Amino acid sequence: MKNILMTVMLLVVVVLLFNNIVAKEGNGTKAQIQTQGDAANLRIGTINP
């Protein structure tokens, strides 16, 4: 029983960390990747062949 409780608590902590680090609106990892990708697309789009 103790092992199951520890496992569930660990999973809850992992989910909370994911939400706070990766999926956070505005300044999470996902938002930073999106911003840098948009900037790269803009630079590539302005290249004149």
GILINNOR-V793968 format. One record per residue. N is the residue number from 0. NEAR is the number of other C-alpha atoms within 8 Angstrom. Layout:
n=N near=NEAR
n=N near=NEAR
This chain:
n=0 near=4
n=1 near=5
n=2 near=6
n=3 near=7
n=4 near=8
n=5 near=8
n=6 near=8
n=7 near=8
n=8 near=8
n=9 near=8
n=10 near=8
n=11 near=8
n=12 near=8
n=13 near=8
n=14 near=8
n=15 near=8
n=16 near=8
n=17 near=9
n=18 near=9
n=19 near=9
n=20 near=9
n=21 near=9
n=22 near=11
n=23 near=12
n=24 near=6
n=25 near=5
n=26 near=8
n=27 near=12
n=28 near=10
n=29 near=10
n=30 near=12
n=31 near=9
n=32 near=8
n=33 near=8
n=34 near=8
n=35 near=8
n=36 near=8
n=37 near=8
n=38 near=8
n=39 near=8
n=40 near=8
n=41 near=8
n=42 near=8
n=43 near=7
n=44 near=6
n=45 near=6
n=46 near=6
n=47 near=3
n=48 near=2
